[in-house]
Amino acid sequence: MIKLRHSQYLEPDVFAEITEIWRQTGISNPARNDSLEAVQYNLDHGGTMLLAYWDDRLVGTTWLSHDFRRLYIHHMAVLPEFQNRGIGRSLLQEAVKIADEFGYQAKLEVHRDNPAARHLYRISGFEDLEGYITMIRRGG
């Protein structure tokens, strides 16, 4: 029932569906500047959006980018009513497959208060980077 699609171009209506998934799962944040223009710029320069469909409904997504060494897995989210059906696992497996095809390490960030995602990532071979703290500078 799960179908995955790779997309390098997003129509505005599809991006609206994606951002609704991000909103419902709590990963949306205006400070991230996740506009259609910013995301499409990334996709135009080597990124990929993985889209998970249940029948014909978009129910999950993950955004991939790379620096020619690592594949970065961003914004992995599945609508709450479709969680625990293997959709997140399918998205993650596809992302890891892409990383392996290019010989990249797969890297992601996960919030410490998201035990379900951390469990999925651990059983898929991801490990904490001991000694590292994530830092960011946003804006001016």
Secondary structure, 3 states (H helix, E strand, C coil): CEEEEEECCCCHHHHHHHHHHHHHCCCCCHHHCCCHHHHHHHHHCCCEEEEEEECCEEEEEEEEEECCCEEEEEEEEECHHHCCCCHHHHHHHHHHHHHHHHCCEEEECCCCCCHHHHHHHHHCCCCCCCCCCCCCCCCC
